[in-house]
Amino acid sequence: MSRIESQPSRFLSPGVLDKVERLELLAREAVEGYLAGRHRSPYHGFAVEFHEHREYVPGDEVKHIDWKVYARSERYYVKQYEEETNLIATLLLDASESMRYSSTGITKLEYGAFAAACLSYLILKQTDSVGLGVFDREVRDVLPPGTHLDHIYRVLSLLERTKPERKTDVASVFHQFAGTLRRRGLVIVISDLFDDVERVVNGLQHLVFAGQEVIVFHVLDPAELTFPFAGLMQFKGLEGQGNLLIEPRRLRDNYLAAFEAFCTRLRHACERNRVEFVQIDTATPIDVTLTGFLTKRMAMLRR
């Protein structure tokens, strides 16, 4: 199957699918670079799982030839390992109440679900594995990794029924999830990360120490970035924070300074811990966001 013919989900509609498929080459190069780069990573030397033999072809590294098999058959075969041949990617989507916010007609959760659907499709198109976890104060839904393109329907089904309902506890979720991982892979976090920065970073460190490469998509609404409000307004807290009647212009400078400091602390902490940090504005079309991400990722992997 080269393409999904009928699509029941708004998160991967024919229009979105057409845009995403144009990114397939970028995605393939980025993943291939990631797989090659792992052999130069600080995790080199960790045990990998033997997958299968295949016949030697010119260009294969001689060190991978299985000489015991050659002694029995007088034919050259190379060993393939599961971690050399497949990417295992898990997407963690934040479905806490703060992800309900929208000033543009699309909530942060909806935008995150679009990103999760598109990334899942691109990964599956390469016959790599993708799984999905949905969380708020705990990991509340888990879809184990699958490799067949039909697995996208299970991803979309989970995304369609996901609703923002409860408070978040991002750090606890990362610790909880890291404890379930048994193999190295790629973890993509899609969240506004509205939690204590130090606790969030400790959770991300746990994922890194568990052998994962971690990418954070920091999903924000443009109003959160610019605070464009004017006049007397009542702000409603989304995670049990209560309501506040204020004149926004009096708070704007302090709010923007505090919010910029929050984002900067997150970005710098991620950089220190080898976590790729991608800030996303929900006003940006999803294909533009993913094109920028994949292009930047390829450039990083080629260094």
C-alpha positions as CSV (number, residue, x, y, z in Angstrom):
1,M,0.0,0.0,0.0
2,S,1.6,3.3,-1.1
3,R,-1.2,5.6,0.2
4,I,-4.2,5.6,2.4
5,E,-7.1,5.6,-0.1
6,S,-10.0,6.4,2.3
7,Q,-9.3,8.6,5.3
8,P,-11.9,8.9,8.1
9,S,-9.9,11.3,10.2
10,R,-9.7,15.1,10.1
11,F,-6.1,14.7,11.4
12,L,-5.0,13.1,8.1
13,S,-7.6,14.2,5.6
14,P,-6.8,14.1,1.8
15,G,-5.6,17.7,1.8
16,V,-3.3,17.2,4.8
17,L,-2.1,13.9,3.3
18,D,-1.1,15.5,0.0
19,K,1.0,18.0,1.9
20,V,2.6,15.4,4.2
21,E,3.5,13.1,1.3
22,R,5.7,15.8,-0.2
23,L,7.7,15.6,3.0
24,E,8.4,11.9,2.6
25,L,11.9,12.3,1.1
26,L,12.9,14.7,3.8
27,A,11.6,12.3,6.5
28,R,13.4,9.3,4.9
29,E,16.7,11.2,4.8
30,A,16.3,12.5,8.4
31,V,15.6,9.0,9.7
32,E,18.4,7.4,7.8
33,G,20.7,10.0,9.1
34,Y,19.5,9.3,12.6
35,L,20.1,5.5,12.3
36,A,23.6,6.1,10.9
37,G,24.3,8.7,13.5
38,R,23.6,6.3,16.4
39,H,26.8,4.4,15.6
40,R,28.7,7.6,16.4
41,S,26.6,8.4,19.5
42,P,27.7,8.2,23.1
43,Y,25.6,5.1,23.4
44,H,27.9,3.1,21.0
45,G,28.7,-0.3,22.5
46,F,25.3,-0.9,24.1
47,A,23.9,-4.4,23.4
48,V,21.7,-4.6,20.3
49,E,19.2,-7.4,19.4
50,F,20.2,-9.8,16.6
51,H,17.6,-9.8,13.9
52,E,18.6,-11.9,10.9
53,H,21.3,-12.9,8.4
54,R,21.3,-11.7,4.8
55,E,23.7,-12.4,1.9
56,Y,26.7,-10.2,1.7
57,V,26.7,-7.6,-1.1
58,P,29.6,-5.4,-2.2
59,G,29.8,-2.4,0.1
60,D,28.8,-4.2,3.3
61,E,31.3,-3.8,6.1
62,V,33.5,-6.9,6.4
63,K,33.3,-6.8,10.2
64,H,29.6,-7.8,10.0
65,I,30.3,-11.0,8.1
66,D,29.4,-14.1,10.1
67,W,32.4,-16.3,9.7
68,K,30.8,-19.3,11.5
69,V,28.1,-19.4,8.8
70,Y,30.8,-19.1,6.1
71,A,32.6,-22.1,7.6
72,R,29.5,-24.2,7.3
73,S,28.2,-22.9,3.9
74,E,31.2,-21.3,2.2
75,R,29.0,-18.3,1.5
76,Y,29.2,-14.9,2.9
77,Y,26.4,-13.6,5.1
78,V,26.3,-10.5,7.3
79,K,24.5,-10.1,10.6
80,Q,21.7,-7.6,10.9
81,Y,20.6,-6.2,14.1
82,E,17.2,-4.9,15.0
83,E,18.4,-1.5,16.0
84,E,20.4,-1.1,12.8
85,T,17.5,-1.9,10.6
86,N,14.5,-0.3,12.3
87,L,13.6,2.9,14.0
88,I,11.3,2.6,17.0
89,A,9.6,5.9,17.6
90,T,7.1,6.7,20.3
91,L,5.0,9.9,20.3
92,L,3.9,11.2,23.7
93,L,0.9,13.6,23.2
94,D,-0.2,15.9,26.1
95,A,-4.0,15.9,26.5
96,S,-4.2,17.9,29.7
97,E,-6.7,20.6,30.2
98,S,-4.3,23.4,29.2
99,M,-4.0,21.9,25.7
100,R,-7.6,23.0,25.2
101,Y,-6.7,26.6,24.8
102,S,-7.1,28.3,21.4
103,S,-7.2,31.8,20.0
104,T,-7.0,30.8,16.4
105,G,-9.8,28.2,15.9
106,I,-7.5,25.2,16.5
107,T,-6.6,24.1,20.0
108,K,-3.1,23.1,21.0
109,L,-4.3,19.6,21.4
110,E,-5.8,19.5,17.9
111,Y,-2.5,20.9,16.5
112,G,-0.5,18.4,18.4
113,A,-2.7,15.6,17.1
114,F,-2.2,16.8,13.5
115,A,1.6,16.7,14.2
116,A,1.3,13.2,15.7
117,A,-0.7,11.9,12.8
118,C,1.6,13.3,10.2
119,L,4.8,12.1,11.9
120,S,3.3,8.7,12.4
121,Y,2.4,8.4,8.8
122,L,5.8,9.5,7.6
123,I,7.5,7.0,9.9
124,L,5.2,4.1,8.9
125,K,5.8,4.9,5.2
126,Q,9.4,4.0,5.8
127,T,8.4,0.6,7.4
128,D,9.7,1.8,10.7
129,S,7.8,1.4,14.0
130,V,5.6,4.0,15.7
131,G,3.7,3.9,18.9
132,L,1.6,6.6,20.7
133,G,1.0,7.5,24.3
134,V,-1.6,10.1,25.4
135,F,-1.1,11.6,28.9
136,D,-2.2,14.2,31.3
137,R,-1.2,13.5,35.0
138,E,-0.5,10.0,33.9
139,V,-0.1,8.0,30.7
140,R,-3.8,7.3,30.2
141,D,-3.8,5.6,26.7
142,V,-1.0,3.6,25.1
143,L,-0.8,2.2,21.5
144,P,2.1,-0.2,21.2
145,P,4.5,0.3,18.2
146,G,3.4,-1.1,14.9
147,T,5.2,-1.1,11.5
148,H,2.5,-1.8,8.9
149,L,0.9,1.3,7.2
150,D,-2.5,0.1,8.3
151,H,-1.3,0.9,11.9
152,I,-2.1,4.6,11.1
153,Y,-5.8,3.8,11.5
154,R,-5.2,2.8,15.1
155,V,-3.2,5.9,15.7
156,L,-5.9,8.1,14.2
157,S,-8.6,6.3,16.1
158,L,-6.8,7.1,19.4
159,L,-6.3,10.7,18.4
160,E,-9.9,11.1,17.5
161,R,-11.2,10.0,20.8
162,T,-8.7,12.0,22.9
163,K,-10.1,14.9,24.9
164,P,-8.4,17.3,27.2
165,E,-9.9,16.6,30.7
166,R,-7.5,16.7,33.6
167,K,-4.5,18.5,35.1
168,T,-1.1,17.7,33.9
169,D,2.0,16.2,35.7
170,V,4.5,16.1,32.9
171,A,7.5,15.1,34.9
172,S,5.8,12.1,36.5
173,V,4.6,11.0,33.1
174,F,8.2,11.0,31.7
175,H,9.5,9.1,34.7
176,Q,6.7,6.6,34.4
177,F,7.2,6.1,30.7
178,A,11.0,5.8,30.9
179,G,10.6,2.9,33.3
180,T,8.7,0.9,30.6
181,L,11.3,1.2,27.8
182,R,13.3,-1.8,27.0
183,R,15.1,-0.8,23.8
184,R,16.7,2.3,22.5
185,G,14.7,4.5,20.2
186,L,13.2,7.9,19.5
187,V,10.7,9.6,21.8
188,I,8.8,12.7,20.5
189,V,7.1,14.7,23.1
190,I,4.2,17.0,21.9
191,S,3.2,19.3,24.8
192,D,2.9,22.9,26.1
193,L,5.1,21.7,29.0
194,F,3.2,23.8,31.5
195,D,4.8,22.4,34.6
196,D,7.7,23.2,36.9
197,V,10.8,23.5,34.5
198,E,13.2,21.7,36.8
199,R,10.8,18.7,37.2
200,V,10.2,18.6,33.5
201,V,13.9,18.5,32.7
202,N,14.5,15.8,35.3
203,G,11.8,13.7,33.5
204,L,13.4,14.4,30.1
205,Q,16.8,13.3,31.5
206,H,15.3,10.0,32.6
207,L,14.2,9.4,29.0
208,V,17.7,10.2,27.8
209,F,19.3,7.9,30.4
210,A,16.9,5.2,29.3
211,G,18.7,5.2,25.9
212,Q,16.2,7.4,24.0
213,E,16.8,10.2,21.6
214,V,14.3,12.8,22.7
215,I,12.6,15.5,20.6
216,V,10.3,18.1,22.3
217,F,7.7,19.9,20.2
218,H,6.7,22.8,22.5
219,V,3.2,23.6,21.3
220,L,2.0,27.2,22.0
221,D,-0.8,29.3,20.9
222,P,0.1,32.7,19.4
223,A,-1.8,34.5,22.1
224,E,0.4,32.9,24.7
225,L,3.4,34.2,22.9
226,T,2.2,37.8,22.3
227,F,-0.5,38.5,24.9
228,P,-2.5,40.7,22.5
229,F,-5.4,41.3,24.9
230,A,-6.9,44.7,25.6
231,G,-9.8,46.1,27.7
232,L,-11.1,44.7,30.9
233,M,-11.2,40.9,30.6
234,Q,-11.9,37.9,32.6
235,F,-9.3,35.1,32.2
236,K,-10.4,31.5,33.0
237,G,-7.9,29.1,34.5
238,L,-7.8,25.8,32.6
239,E,-6.3,23.5,35.3
240,G,-8.0,24.5,38.5
241,Q,-6.5,28.0,38.6
242,G,-9.7,29.9,39.0
243,N,-10.8,33.0,37.1
244,L,-9.2,36.5,37.1
245,L,-10.7,39.8,36.1
246,I,-7.9,42.1,35.0
247,E,-6.8,44.9,32.7
248,P,-4.3,43.0,30.4
249,R,-2.2,46.0,29.4
250,R,-1.1,46.4,33.0
251,L,0.2,42.8,33.0
252,R,1.5,42.5,29.5
253,D,5.2,43.4,30.0
254,N,5.5,41.3,33.2
255,Y,3.7,38.4,31.5
256,L,5.9,38.5,28.4
257,A,9.1,38.7,30.4
258,A,8.0,35.7,32.6
259,F,6.8,33.6,29.6
260,E,10.0,34.3,27.7
261,A,12.1,33.3,30.7
262,F,10.0,30.1,31.0
263,C,10.6,29.2,27.3
264,T,14.3,30.1,27.5
265,R,14.9,27.9,30.6
266,L,13.3,25.0,28.8
267,R,15.2,25.5,25.6
268,H,18.6,25.8,27.4
269,A,17.9,22.9,29.7
270,C,17.0,20.7,26.7
271,E,20.2,21.7,24.8
272,R,22.3,20.9,27.9
273,N,20.7,17.4,28.0
274,R,20.9,16.5,24.3
275,V,17.2,17.0,23.8
276,E,16.1,18.6,20.6
277,F,13.8,21.5,21.3
278,V,11.3,22.7,18.7
279,Q,8.9,25.5,19.5
280,I,5.6,25.4,17.6
281,D,3.1,28.2,17.0
282,T,-0.3,26.8,16.3
283,A,-0.9,29.6,13.7
284,T,1.7,28.0,11.5
285,P,0.4,25.5,8.9
286,I,1.4,21.9,9.9
287,D,3.3,21.2,6.7
288,V,5.4,24.4,7.1
289,T,6.2,23.4,10.7
290,L,7.3,19.8,9.7
291,T,9.2,21.0,6.7
292,G,11.2,23.4,8.9
293,F,11.8,20.7,11.5
294,L,12.9,18.0,9.0
295,T,15.2,20.4,7.1
296,K,16.9,21.5,10.3
297,R,17.2,17.9,11.5
298,M,18.9,16.8,8.3
299,A,21.4,19.7,8.6
300,M,22.2,18.7,12.2
301,L,22.7,15.1,11.4
302,R,25.1,15.9,8.5
303,R,27.4,17.8,10.8
